[in-house]
């Protein structure tokens, strides 16, 4: 169960990630999503935002995060994140 502080944390970081994505700062958007996913690995909104980022051939490889993303089932995200790397 998410507390009000958790909801605020998620909203703040995802809003920042969205702004960074809008202005083409995919790395900074990635960082904001990672902050959310480290605390809430099943957050569908953060995972969907990661899916929407412009990935480069040398996409970020956070070894702590990737296993969580690869094996966590979230119905809201259709494509696995690892296929983008």
N, C-alpha and C positions, 0 to 999 in steps of 0.2 A: 504494500500500500504506500503510495507516494504522499508525502507530507506537503504542506504549502511551500515550504522551503525547497523541496525537491522540484515541484512544479515550476517555481520561480527560476531555479537553477537551469532546468531544461529549456524553458522559454527564452531566458537571457542568452544562453549559448547558441541555441538554434537561430535566434534572430540575428546574432552577430555572424554566424556561419552563412546565413542567407544573404546578408549584405556583402560579405567577402566574395561569395559566389557571383553576385550581380556585377561586381567590379573586377572580376577575373582573378581574384586571389584564391585560387583553389587550395593552395597549401595552408593558408590561414583558415579557410573554411573547414578543411580536413581536421585541423587541430581542434577547432571548436566542437566538431562532431565527436572526435575521439574523447574529449573531456566528458561528454554526455554518455558515450557508450562504455567507458570504463566504469562508470557508476551504475548505469542502467543498460546492460548489454542487449536487452530486448526492445529498446526504444525504436519503434518503427519509423518515426519521423526523422530521427537522426540517420538511420540506415538509408531511408529514401533520399535524403539530402546528399549523402555520400554517393549514391548511385547517379545523381544528377550532375556531379562535378565533372569538369573537363579533365580527363586523365591523360597523362603523358606516358611515353614508353617507360620512363623511370618512376612510375607511380610510387608513392610512399609505401613502405613496408614495415608496419608496426608489428613486430613479432608477438607482442603481448595481446594485441587486439585481433589480429587475423584469425587465430583459432576460435575465438568467441564468435566472430562474424560468420565463419565458415560453418560452424556446427549449431548455431542458434537458429531455431525455426521461427520466422516471422511471416505470417500470411500476407502482410501488407506489401512486402517486397518480393517481386516476382523473379528477378534475376539475382543469382548469387553474386555477392560483392567480388569474390575472387576472380570471376570471369573478366572483370574490368582491368585487372593488373597485367 
